[in-house]
Amino acid sequence: MSKTPNPFRYFHSSPEVIRLVVMMYIRFPLSLRNVEDLLFERGIDLCHETVRLWWNRFGPLFAADIRRQRVQRMRGFRYWRWHLDEMYVRLNGEMVYLWRAVDHEGEVLESYVTKKPQL
């Protein structure tokens, strides 16, 4: 039986502190240095580069987890609907297709970029 690896295993801080730091940076309009200062006032001494590293490393994991939980909750409702949007956008000077799964509230559930249209 394979167990999923712990994403926090090589970090010396607790997962709760890492989650707090990332959520503070994402949830509130704060700079990296503002998060560093707020945490220092609360007795947590770390560098703003640590905040950036944790945000880059754990931000997508936390976002995927929140999205997965939200989708599971919404599936219980009969009125929950979603649709697929297709857009042609310029990315790094190249025209590509952007596919998005969007629910009835306008929340983007998933997105995907391709060079060719999917048939």
N, CA, C and O atoms as a DFTB+ gen file, in Angstrom:
476 C
 N C O
     1  1       0.850      -1.161       0.000
     2  2       0.000       0.000       0.000
     3  2       0.905       1.236       0.000
     4  3       1.709       1.413       0.915
     5  1       0.778       2.089      -1.019
     6  2       1.619       3.281      -1.109
     7  2       0.957       4.434      -0.367
     8  3      -0.236       4.694      -0.520
     9  1       1.743       5.099       0.421
    10  2       1.266       6.236       1.193
    11  2       1.769       7.502       0.517
    12  3       2.919       7.550       0.081
    13  1       0.927       8.528       0.421
    14  2       1.352       9.766      -0.206
    15  2       2.405      10.424       0.680
    16  3       2.254      10.454       1.902
    17  1       3.466      10.948       0.079
    18  2       4.522      11.559       0.885
    19  2       4.048      12.854       1.549
    20  3       3.223      13.586       1.003
    21  1       4.579      13.109       2.710
    22  2       4.238      14.310       3.452
    23  2       4.953      15.493       2.812
    24  3       6.183      15.490       2.769
    25  1       4.240      16.516       2.307
    26  2       4.911      17.643       1.655
    27  2       5.702      18.510       2.633
    28  3       6.521      19.319       2.197
    29  1       5.483      18.368       3.942
    30  2       6.153      19.180       4.951
    31  2       7.387      18.490       5.532
    32  3       8.012      19.042       6.438
    33  1       7.755      17.323       5.054
    34  2       8.752      16.493       5.728
    35  2      10.146      17.109       5.805
    36  3      10.870      16.817       6.756
    37  1      10.553      17.936       4.865
    38  2      11.902      18.505       4.886
    39  2      11.953      19.910       5.486
    40  3      13.002      20.552       5.465
    41  1      10.850      20.382       6.009
    42  2      10.791      21.716       6.581
    43  2      10.812      21.612       8.099
    44  3      10.170      20.738       8.682
    45  1      11.560      22.519       8.734
    46  2      11.720      22.459      10.190
    47  2      10.585      23.144      10.933
    48  3      10.506      23.035      12.157
    49  1       9.723      23.831      10.246
    50  2       8.562      24.462      10.876
    51  2       7.380      23.506      10.862
    52  3       7.332      22.567      10.068
    53  1       6.440      23.755      11.740
    54  2       5.271      22.893      11.798
    55  2       4.341      23.190      10.614
    56  3       4.335      24.311      10.104
    57  1       3.567      22.208      10.177
    58  2       2.615      22.437       9.084
    59  2       1.603      23.534       9.396
    60  3       1.142      24.228       8.489
    61  1       1.252      23.697      10.674
    62  2       0.295      24.734      11.057
    63  2       0.863      26.122      10.800
    64  3       0.149      27.006      10.327
    65  1       2.147      26.323      11.108
    66  2       2.780      27.624      10.874
    67  2       2.891      27.886       9.382
    68  3       2.629      29.000       8.927
    69  1       3.274      26.882       8.621
    70  2       3.397      27.041       7.169
    71  2       2.044      27.398       6.573
    72  3       1.949      28.304       5.745
    73  1       1.003      26.697       6.986
    74  2      -0.343      26.976       6.482
    75  2      -0.784      28.397       6.859
    76  3      -1.377      29.093       6.036
    77  1      -0.502      28.833       8.094
    78  2      -0.845      30.178       8.535
    79  2      -0.140      31.226       7.678
    80  3      -0.765      32.194       7.244
    81  1       1.153      31.041       7.432
    82  2       1.928      32.003       6.654
    83  2       1.384      32.114       5.240
    84  3       1.181      33.219       4.736
    85  1       1.147      30.985       4.600
    86  2       0.663      30.994       3.214
    87  2      -0.728      31.592       3.140
    88  3      -1.004      32.389       2.244
    89  1      -1.603      31.233       4.052
    90  2      -2.960      31.761       4.028
    91  2      -2.999      33.260       4.322
    92  3      -3.829      33.979       3.764
    93  1      -2.099      33.742       5.203
    94  2      -2.047      35.188       5.459
    95  2      -1.644      35.936       4.193
    96  3      -2.213      36.980       3.873
    97  1      -0.663      35.397       3.476
    98  2      -0.184      36.072       2.276
    99  2      -1.229      36.045       1.160
   100  3      -1.384      37.019       0.424
   101  1      -1.937      34.937       1.042
   102  2      -2.924      34.799      -0.035
   103  2      -4.213      35.551       0.297
   104  3      -4.773      36.237      -0.558
   105  1      -4.675      35.422       1.523
   106  2      -5.997      35.937       1.896
   107  2      -6.047      37.460       2.007
   108  3      -7.052      38.076       1.650
   109  1      -4.966      38.069       2.500
   110  2      -4.965      39.500       2.747
   111  2      -3.999      40.197       1.792
   112  3      -3.005      39.600       1.381
   113  1      -4.278      41.452       1.433
   114  2      -3.394      42.167       0.494
   115  2      -2.128      42.660       1.200
   116  3      -1.952      43.858       1.424
   117  1      -1.254      41.715       1.545
   118  2      -0.028      42.030       2.267
   119  2       1.188      41.716       1.400
   120  3       1.158      40.809       0.568
   121  1       2.249      42.476       1.609
   122  2       3.505      42.154       0.941
   123  2       4.224      41.061       1.744
   124  3       3.824      40.730       2.860
   125  1       5.269      40.520       1.165
   126  2       6.041      39.491       1.865
   127  2       6.628      40.043       3.161
   128  3       6.650      39.362       4.186
   129  1       7.096      41.272       3.102
   130  2       7.686      41.893       4.297
   131  2       6.618      42.216       5.344
   132  3       6.903      42.168       6.541
   133  1       5.402      42.544       4.920
   134  2       4.317      42.774       5.882
   135  2       3.962      41.488       6.615
   136  3       3.717      41.509       7.821
   137  1       3.932      40.372       5.900
   138  2       3.664      39.082       6.546
   139  2       4.785      38.769       7.530
   140  3       4.531      38.304       8.641
   141  1       6.028      39.026       7.119
   142  2       7.174      38.810       8.008
   143  2       7.025      39.628       9.292
   144  3       7.256      39.105      10.382
   145  1       6.643      40.904       9.179
   146  2       6.479      41.769      10.345
   147  2       5.339      41.309      11.248
   148  3       5.485      41.293      12.470
   149  1       4.208      40.934      10.656
   150  2       3.074      40.455      11.465
   151  2       3.428      39.189      12.240
   152  3       3.058      39.035      13.404
   153  1       4.143      38.294      11.582
   154  2       4.529      37.063      12.264
   155  2       5.555      37.339      13.364
   156  3       5.521      36.702      14.417
   157  1       6.469      38.289      13.124
   158  2       7.461      38.639      14.146
   159  2       6.782      39.196      15.393
   160  3       7.210      38.918      16.514
   161  1       5.717      39.988      15.198
   162  2       4.965      40.509      16.344
   163  2       4.289      39.400      17.136
   164  3       3.986      39.570      18.317
   165  1       4.055      38.283      16.497
   166  2       3.413      37.145      17.160
   167  2       4.425      36.096      17.620
   168  3       4.044      35.002      18.036
   169  1       5.701      36.431      17.545
   170  2       6.732      35.533      18.067
   171  2       7.279      34.526      17.070
   172  3       7.986      33.599      17.465
   173  1       6.973      34.679      15.796
   174  2       7.482      33.774      14.765
   175  2       8.487      34.563      13.943
   176  3       8.117      35.499      13.233
   177  1       9.761      34.187      14.037
   178  2      10.827      34.921      13.370
   179  2      11.249      34.164      12.116
   180  3      11.845      33.090      12.194
   181  1      10.930      34.740      10.959
   182  2      11.356      34.166       9.692
   183  2      11.550      35.262       8.671
   184  3      11.081      36.386       8.851
   185  1      12.239      34.934       7.608
   186  2      12.585      35.892       6.563
   187  2      11.452      35.988       5.533
   188  3      10.694      35.037       5.342
   189  1      11.348      37.144       4.877
   190  2      10.321      37.297       3.846
   191  2      10.562      36.334       2.678
   192  3       9.615      35.952       1.990
   193  1      11.817      35.940       2.448
   194  2      12.101      34.959       1.392
   195  2      11.548      33.584       1.744
   196  3      11.202      32.804       0.857
   197  1      11.466      33.288       3.037
   198  2      10.846      32.034       3.473
   199  2       9.361      32.056       3.161
   200  3       8.794      31.045       2.748
   201  1       8.726      33.212       3.358
   202  2       7.303      33.362       3.017
   203  2       7.108      33.102       1.528
   204  3       6.188      32.384       1.136
   205  1       7.976      33.685       0.693
   206  2       7.876      33.502      -0.758
   207  2       8.100      32.038      -1.143
   208  3       7.376      31.499      -1.981
   209  1       9.094      31.398      -0.536
   210  2       9.364      29.988      -0.824
   211  2       8.174      29.117      -0.467
   212  3       7.767      28.261      -1.252
   213  1       7.611      29.336       0.729
   214  2       6.460      28.542       1.159
   215  2       5.242      28.812       0.291
   216  3       4.484      27.893      -0.017
   217  1       5.048      30.060      -0.106
   218  2       3.913      30.395      -0.968
   219  2       4.049      29.694      -2.312
   220  3       3.080      29.124      -2.815
   221  1       5.241      29.731      -2.896
   222  2       5.450      29.046      -4.179
   223  2       5.312      27.539      -4.056
   224  3       4.799      26.892      -4.969
   225  1       5.753      26.974      -2.958
   226  2       5.740      25.525      -2.771
   227  2       4.367      24.997      -2.372
   228  3       3.899      24.001      -2.923
   229  1       3.722      25.661      -1.414
   230  2       2.488      25.126      -0.837
   231  2       1.221      25.812      -1.314
   232  3       0.132      25.270      -1.125
   233  1       1.321      26.981      -1.922
   234  2       0.133      27.686      -2.402
   235  2      -0.707      26.858      -3.354
   236  3      -1.916      26.746      -3.154
   237  1      -0.098      26.263      -4.401
   238  2      -0.895      25.421      -5.299
   239  2      -1.494      24.193      -4.611
   240  3      -2.596      23.769      -4.957
   241  1      -0.779      23.621      -3.643
   242  2      -1.325      22.466      -2.911
   243  2      -2.554      22.854      -2.105
   244  3      -3.565      22.151      -2.117
   245  1      -2.459      23.988      -1.398
   246  2      -3.589      24.433      -0.595
   247  2      -4.763      24.831      -1.486
   248  3      -5.914      24.550      -1.151
   249  1      -4.484      25.482      -2.616
   250  2      -5.557      25.888      -3.534
   251  2      -6.269      24.664      -4.102
   252  3      -7.497      24.649      -4.190
   253  1      -5.514      23.645      -4.485
   254  2      -6.127      22.424      -5.012
   255  2      -6.970      21.729      -3.945
   256  3      -8.041      21.199      -4.241
   257  1      -6.487      21.734      -2.713
   258  2      -7.235      21.126      -1.616
   259  2      -8.539      21.876      -1.352
   260  3      -9.588      21.259      -1.166
   261  1      -8.471      23.203      -1.337
   262  2      -9.679      24.012      -1.136
   263  2     -10.659      23.798      -2.273
   264  3     -11.858      23.657      -2.035
   265  1     -10.165      23.773      -3.512
   266  2     -11.021      23.564      -4.678
   267  2     -11.688      22.185      -4.619
   268  3     -12.878      22.055      -4.906
   269  1     -10.916      21.161      -4.246
   270  2     -11.457      19.797      -4.161
   271  2     -12.549      19.714      -3.096
   272  3     -13.593      19.102      -3.325
   273  1     -12.316      20.322      -1.939
   274  2     -13.319      20.315      -0.875
   275  2     -14.579      21.069      -1.292
   276  3     -15.693      20.642      -0.989
   277  1     -14.399      22.186      -1.986
   278  2     -15.546      22.981      -2.425
   279  2     -16.395      22.207      -3.429
   280  3     -17.623      22.220      -3.357
   281  1     -15.728      21.533      -4.366
   282  2     -16.461      20.752      -5.363
   283  2     -17.214      19.617      -4.687
   284  3     -18.359      19.345      -5.048
   285  1     -16.599      18.946      -3.712
   286  2     -17.280      17.859      -3.010
   287  2     -18.514      18.365      -2.269
   288  3     -19.551      17.701      -2.256
   289  1     -18.401      19.551      -1.645
   290  2     -19.566      20.122      -0.940
   291  2     -20.676      20.486      -1.912
   292  3     -21.851      20.242      -1.640
   293  1     -20.302      21.068      -3.046
   294  2     -21.307      21.557      -3.993
   295  2     -22.020      20.422      -4.721
   296  3     -23.150      20.606      -5.173
   297  1     -21.400      19.268      -4.846
   298  2     -22.046      18.152      -5.540
   299  2     -23.302      17.672      -4.830
   300  3     -24.161      17.034      -5.438
   301  1     -23.406      17.980      -3.541
   302  2     -24.587      17.583      -2.795
   303  2     -25.820      18.404      -3.131
   304  3     -26.937      17.988      -2.823
   305  1     -25.642      19.549      -3.749
   306  2     -26.757      20.419      -4.092
   307  2     -27.262      20.090      -5.492
   308  3     -26.471      19.866      -6.408
   309  1     -28.566      20.061      -5.649
   310  2     -29.157      19.739      -6.955
   311  2     -28.937      20.830      -7.973
   312  3     -28.820      20.543      -9.164
   313  1     -28.876      22.081      -7.536
   314  2     -28.792      23.193      -8.465
   315  2     -27.358      23.469      -8.936
   316  3     -27.149      24.347      -9.772
   317  1     -26.375      22.739      -8.416
   318  2     -24.991      23.014      -8.792
   319  2     -24.749      22.594     -10.235
   320  3     -25.006      21.451     -10.614
   321  1     -24.256      23.523     -11.026
   322  2     -23.979      23.276     -12.440
   323  2     -22.613      23.844     -12.773
   324  3     -22.118      24.750     -12.102
   325  1     -22.012      23.299     -13.819
   326  2     -20.764      23.847     -14.314
   327  2     -20.758      23.728     -15.825
   328  3     -21.493      22.924     -16.397
   329  1     -19.929      24.528     -16.467
   330  2     -19.797      24.461     -17.919
   331  2     -18.337      24.688     -18.291
   332  3     -17.525      25.090     -17.458
   333  1     -18.020      24.427     -19.545
   334  2     -16.659      24.538     -20.047
   335  2     -16.551      25.765     -20.934
   336  3     -17.289      25.900     -21.910
   337  1     -15.636      26.654     -20.598
   338  2     -15.353      27.839     -21.409
   339  2     -14.126      27.572     -22.265
   340  3     -13.178      26.921     -21.824
   341  1     -14.150      28.080     -23.494
   342  2     -12.988      27.996     -24.364
   343  2     -12.661      29.409     -24.830
   344  3     -13.533      30.132     -25.313
   345  1     -11.408      29.791     -24.682
   346  2     -10.983      31.112     -25.121
   347  2      -9.670      30.981     -25.877
   348  3      -8.887      30.064     -25.631
   349  1      -9.442      31.897     -26.789
   350  2      -8.210      31.970     -27.543
   351  2      -7.468      33.188     -27.021
   352  3      -7.930      34.313     -27.209
   353  1      -6.308      32.988     -26.358
   354  2      -5.585      34.084     -25.723
   355  2      -4.129      34.103     -26.175
   356  3      -3.597      33.106     -26.663
   357  1      -3.507      35.249     -26.002
   358  2      -2.091      35.393     -26.327
   359  2      -1.290      35.172     -25.043
   360  3      -1.511      35.847     -24.038
   361  1      -0.360      34.220     -25.093
   362  2       0.474      33.886     -23.955
   363  2       1.927      33.877     -24.411
   364  3       2.313      33.062     -25.249
   365  1       2.730      34.780     -23.864
   366  2       4.136      34.933     -24.271
   367  2       4.261      35.162     -25.773
   368  3       5.175      34.636     -26.408
   369  1       3.356      35.938     -26.338
   370  2       3.400      36.278     -27.756
   371  2       2.852      35.202     -28.674
   372  3       2.913      35.351     -29.895
   373  1       2.322      34.127     -28.125
   374  2       1.802      33.023     -28.928
   375  2       0.321      32.817     -28.619
   376  3      -0.086      32.849     -27.458
   377  1      -0.482      32.605     -29.663
   378  2      -1.912      32.377     -29.456
   379  2      -2.140      30.918     -29.038
   380  3      -1.689      29.993     -29.713
   381  1      -2.842      30.729     -27.923
   382  2      -3.127      29.402     -27.384
   383  2      -4.594      29.337     -26.964
   384  3      -5.262      30.363     -26.837
   385  1      -5.080      28.122     -26.753
   386  2      -6.440      27.899     -26.257
   387  2      -6.410      27.777     -24.741
   388  3      -5.580      27.060     -24.182
   389  1      -7.315      28.479     -24.084
   390  2      -7.485      28.385     -22.636
   391  2      -8.845      27.753     -22.372
   392  3      -9.878      28.299     -22.761
   393  1      -8.840      26.615     -21.717
   394  2     -10.065      25.899     -21.360
   395  2     -10.269      26.072     -19.864
   396  3      -9.335      25.893     -19.082
   397  1     -11.501      26.422     -19.460
   398  2     -11.810      26.597     -18.048
   399  2     -13.117      25.896     -17.708
   400  3     -14.102      26.007     -18.438
   401  1     -13.115      25.179     -16.600
   402  2     -14.348      24.645     -16.034
   403  2     -14.841      25.674     -15.024
   404  3     -14.139      25.989     -14.063
   405  1     -16.055      26.203     -15.241
   406  2     -16.606      27.279     -14.417
   407  2     -17.936      26.827     -13.845
   408  3     -18.775      26.288     -14.567
   409  1     -18.138      27.048     -12.531
   410  2     -19.419      26.653     -11.937
   411  2     -20.444      27.772     -12.092
   412  3     -20.142      28.822     -12.659
   413  1     -21.657      27.546     -11.586
   414  2     -22.761      28.492     -11.781
   415  2     -22.536      29.819     -11.060
   416  3     -23.207      30.803     -11.371
   417  1     -21.605      29.868     -10.104
   418  2     -21.305      31.112      -9.407
   419  2     -20.166      31.889     -10.071
   420  3     -19.808      32.974      -9.613
   421  1     -19.599      31.341     -11.140
   422  2     -18.501      31.999     -11.830
   423  2     -17.133      31.636     -11.297
   424  3     -16.133      32.203     -11.737
   425  1     -17.064      30.715     -10.370
   426  2     -15.793      30.282      -9.790
   427  2     -15.099      29.317     -10.752
   428  3     -15.715      28.365     -11.229
   429  1     -13.816      29.564     -11.036
   430  2     -13.054      28.692     -11.927
   431  2     -12.653      27.450     -11.149
   432  3     -11.944      27.538     -10.147
   433  1     -13.111      26.292     -11.613
   434  2     -12.807      25.037     -10.941
   435  2     -11.477      24.466     -11.402
   436  3     -10.715      23.928     -10.599
   437  1     -11.201      24.583     -12.685
   438  2      -9.969      24.042     -13.261
   439  2      -9.689      24.778     -14.549
   440  3     -10.619      25.255     -15.200
   441  1      -8.424      24.884     -14.936
   442  2      -8.078      25.517     -16.202
   443  2      -6.981      24.711     -16.884
   444  3      -6.224      23.996     -16.228
   445  1      -6.901      24.833     -18.211
   446  2      -5.976      24.037     -19.004
   447  2      -5.618      24.839     -20.253
   448  3      -6.501      25.421     -20.883
   449  1      -4.339      24.879     -20.618
   450  2      -3.872      25.624     -21.776
   451  2      -3.283      24.647     -22.789
   452  3      -2.476      23.789     -22.434
   453  1      -3.698      24.783     -24.076
   454  2      -3.165      23.935     -25.141
   455  2      -2.833      24.789     -26.358
   456  3      -3.348      25.896     -26.520
   457  1      -1.964      24.255     -27.206
   458  2      -1.644      24.945     -28.452
   459  2      -2.667      24.639     -29.537
   460  3      -2.893      25.459     -30.428
   461  1      -3.288      23.459     -29.467
   462  2      -4.269      23.039     -30.469
   463  2      -5.637      22.918     -29.823
   464  3      -5.742      22.650     -28.626
   465  1      -6.685      23.115     -30.612
   466  2      -8.031      22.903     -30.042
   467  2      -8.277      21.425     -29.789
   468  3      -7.849      20.579     -30.574
   469  1      -8.958      21.111     -28.706
   470  2      -9.306      19.739     -28.363
   471  2     -10.639      19.396     -29.015
   472  3     -11.608      20.142     -28.876
   473  1     -10.693      18.313     -29.701
   474  2     -11.945      17.890     -30.354
   475  2     -12.556      16.722     -29.649
   476  3     -13.609      16.235     -30.059
